[in-house]
Amino acid sequence: MFILLLVICGILCSLSAYPLCFFARTFQTTYTFTVSFMILALFAFLTFMQIKKHGVKSAVFFSVKFLIIAAGISAFLSSVFSAKRLLALIFLAVTVAAFVLSSHFLKSGRKELAAESA
């Protein structure tokens, strides 16, 4: 049964990965635009949901964290693909530090917001 599950998962992954790889290699500009648009749409949707659930200030906090992670991952991957491993590790460490610091500072801001609303 387990072998059958592995075979089915392998086939499904191959059926989804090959067309994406073909599309990325054949239509590079279109693929880049499409992926960028999908990431932007996800960001807009998640920000809208944050505003709807928790208010505007919470959405700003979420946006800052999301942008820190997105910028860090972009810089990390760019460094890895240009074969600069040490720079990639530095970008990764700076991204983690920036995320932790922003979480700490934004958490104190949330406590102030909770105190104001109570």
NORQUI-V153869 format. One line per field, one symbol per residue. burial: + if it has 9 or more other C-alpha atoms within 8 Angstrom, else -. Layout:
burial: ???
This chain:
burial: ----------------------++---+--++--------------++-++--++--++-+++++--++--++-++++++---+--+++-++-++--++--++--+---+--------
